[in-house]
Structure formats: C-alpha cells, structure tokens
C-alpha cells in the first residue's frame, strides 16, 4: 500500500514514498481509494518525533489521518456501503495513514460524502470536527446560552469549533490576531480578542476550549467562572503546579484530551453538515506528492494557516 510518509523521524526532508504491506480486509472494513487527505499538526509533530512516547510507532509509516475517497472493496459484514460510494472518514491512528493511494478503515468510522462537498472539502472536516464534538459536547457538555472562550479561532480546529459552538447555541468569544479578526467573525464568533492588540476578554466564561496551550491557557483562567470546564488539545490543562493551583482555587474541571474517533461522533459531524450548520474552511490545497506534502508540512508548521490544508490526489494518478 503505497503512500507518503517517513522511514526515519526528522524534518520535512524525511518525507518520502513508503510502501507498507497490503492485507486482506476484515468483514467489518472497507478499502478506500483516497482522493484527498487533510493535513494536521499531528502529522508533522509525529514526523519530527515529538510524539514518540505517546505514539510509539516504528517507522516506516504513512502519515495523515483525515480523508475522503471512493470505496473499492467492502467486507462481507458491511451493509451501509458498496463499491463506488464516495465517503469521508477519520481512521484509527495506525501506521497506515491517508497520504496514500488507498487505506482500510472500519465501516463504523466512515460516512457518506455529502454531495455538496468536494473530496478536498470533505477531507478537511473529520479530525477537526470530531475533536470539537468530543471536547464541547462530551467533555465540557456545552449548553445553549453558555459563554465559551475559544483560544485560537483561526486554525483548523478553531474555524470548525466556532461553527459547532454556535450550532449548540453558545455565545462564542475567540482569540486571534488582529489581521484575522474579520475572518473569525465571518465564521460566527460573537466577540474577537486580538492577542496582538493587548485586548482582554469581557465577563466570565462557562467553558474554555484551548488549542494554543502554554501561557495562553494560564492567562485565560482568571476569566472563567467558578466551576467552569476547560478542555485543551495543546496540553494546557494542569501544565504545571502554578496552573493546577489556580484551577483548584476556582474548582475548574480541567481536561487535556486526545481525540478518539467513534461511530456516534462521525455521524454527529455528518448531521451538522446536512443541517448546514458547519462549512469547510480550506486555506489551500497541495498535490498529494512528496513535494506537495513537504510544502504542506512547512505551511502547517508556520502556525499562520487559516483553516485547513488539504492534499489532493488528482485523477487517481500514482503518488510520486
């Protein structure tokens, strides 16, 4: 199964063609011919070796865990899909990623691609959408009328997170740079705090969703209500003794999370799309080639991307 990945940990120059052993599909799985793959910070962080302890893969491995494509084979127990169906999905985190010609995925983690979305648009949604659903709906239990403080509203998670929070009926305040103020307002944010203009939040918040980590999380704690919930995907919660002490003072329900895909949540994501409550936000696309992946990683590492970067495989051409 040919894809783009690494044989050794390192910088973007380690990206190359990898060819992992093929296998037969199980009864509850489908084989998908990839048309597009989302690019996420986890891709280059894993490539660099930053996640070796949490995700002890032994290269070679294909990168990417966000995809859309067409089913080319279905297991004998699969009844929701057939060969030729266009789908989008977030597979389990294994060494077989989505920067690839094809991938095998459990049926439960696959949804039909909405007809109004391109493959690139569909591939941009699973990882970020599932992250937000788990964080806001399952962990924080965000309710209509509550006030949400969102750290980092212009990135891949932020652009979808704002939309889902609004769909849930929350009042959303987000941080961004001044140049991205209008951009995040257009995604639905009620209030924007420009961190490069020394602006501060107004009022207190029921929920904090952190995509930034570090000092940004610590500095947001004074603006939370007593008993508020926090969810961080950047290791911000309880990051040191001082932060833990401040969380305890306000009886904060502090959570760090690493998203796990589920059948329930991928179905919920499709519902948001069908109800026209969320829309993909693509920064730009790159070809699904080694050079395209290298450039996409450099783009993502800059931390200046608005929305998602997507690798596109045109006309089923061979990955090069």
Secondary structure, 3 states (H helix, E strand, C coil): CEEEEECCCCCHHHCEEEECCCCCCCCCEEEEEEEEEEECHHHHHHHHCCCCCCCCCCCCEECCCCEEEEEEEECCCCCCCCCCCEEEECCCCCCCCCCECEEEEEHHHEEECCCCCCHHHHHCCHHHHHHHHHHHHHHCCCCCCCEEEEECCCCHHHHHHHHHHHHCCCEEEEEECHHHHHHHHHCCCCEEEEHHHCCCCCCCEEEEEECCCHHHHHHHHHHEEEEEEEEECCCCCCCCHHHHHHHHHCCCEEEECCCCCCHHHHHHHHHHHHCCCCCCCEEEEEECCHHHHHHHHHHHHCCCCCCEEEEECHHHCCCC
